[in-house]
Amino acid sequence: MEIKKNPKVNHSKDSKLYFVIGLALILFLTWRAIEWKSYEKSNYDYEALNVDVEDDEEIPITEQLKTPHRHPHRLQHPK
């Protein structure tokens, strides 16, 4: 049986380069897959942007109670 491979060719010479290129390609594809943005398609896209309807909701004004301010050094501790 005759050997078909050429003994003068060294295939492991560029194996590190191919490994780094493959690693960079996989890293790039993974990064793009993580950053991929998708949006739901709906028929209400333009209707949701309609802001002509005025919202005149009355917001009641709340009463703020004023409590006396106590300083920590002026507090009297029970005996």
C-alpha positions as CSV (number, residue, x, y, z in Angstrom):
1,M,0.0,0.0,0.0
2,E,1.3,3.4,-1.0
3,I,1.3,6.4,1.3
4,K,-0.8,9.2,-0.3
5,K,0.3,12.1,2.0
6,N,3.3,14.2,1.1
7,P,5.9,13.8,3.9
8,K,7.3,17.3,3.1
9,V,4.0,19.2,3.9
10,N,3.6,20.2,7.6
11,H,-0.1,20.8,8.3
12,S,0.4,21.7,11.9
13,K,2.4,24.8,11.0
14,D,-0.6,27.0,10.6
15,S,-2.9,25.2,13.0
16,K,-2.5,28.0,15.6
17,L,-3.5,30.6,13.1
18,Y,-6.6,28.7,12.1
19,F,-7.5,28.2,15.7
20,V,-7.3,31.9,16.4
21,I,-9.3,32.8,13.3
22,G,-12.0,30.3,14.3
23,L,-12.1,31.5,17.9
24,A,-12.4,35.2,16.7
25,L,-15.2,34.2,14.3
26,I,-17.2,32.3,17.0
27,L,-16.7,35.2,19.4
28,F,-18.0,37.7,16.8
29,L,-21.0,35.5,16.1
30,T,-21.8,35.0,19.8
31,W,-21.5,38.8,20.4
32,R,-23.9,39.5,17.5
33,A,-26.4,36.9,18.7
34,I,-26.4,38.4,22.2
35,E,-26.9,42.0,20.8
36,W,-29.6,41.0,18.3
37,K,-32.7,43.1,18.8
38,S,-36.1,42.0,17.6
39,Y,-39.4,43.7,17.8
40,E,-42.9,42.4,17.7
41,K,-44.8,43.3,14.6
42,S,-48.2,44.6,15.3
43,N,-51.0,46.5,13.5
44,Y,-51.2,49.1,16.2
45,D,-47.8,50.7,15.7
46,Y,-49.1,54.0,14.2
47,E,-52.2,54.1,16.5
48,A,-50.0,53.9,19.6
49,L,-48.2,57.0,18.5
50,N,-51.4,59.1,18.3
51,V,-51.1,61.6,21.1
52,D,-54.0,63.9,20.0
53,V,-56.2,62.6,22.7
54,E,-55.9,65.0,25.7
55,D,-55.8,63.4,29.1
56,D,-57.2,65.9,31.5
57,E,-57.2,63.8,34.6
58,E,-57.5,65.9,37.7
59,I,-54.8,65.1,40.2
60,P,-55.9,65.9,43.8
61,I,-53.5,68.0,45.8
62,T,-52.4,66.2,48.9
63,E,-52.1,68.0,52.2
64,Q,-48.6,68.0,53.7
65,L,-48.5,67.7,57.4
66,K,-45.7,69.7,59.1
67,T,-44.1,68.0,62.0
68,P,-41.6,69.6,64.3
69,H,-38.1,68.8,63.4
70,R,-36.1,67.1,66.2
71,H,-32.4,67.2,66.5
72,P,-30.7,63.9,67.7
73,H,-28.7,65.7,70.3
74,R,-31.8,67.3,71.8
75,L,-33.8,64.1,72.3
76,Q,-34.4,63.2,75.9
77,H,-34.0,59.5,76.6
78,P,-36.4,57.9,79.2
79,K,-34.7,57.0,82.4
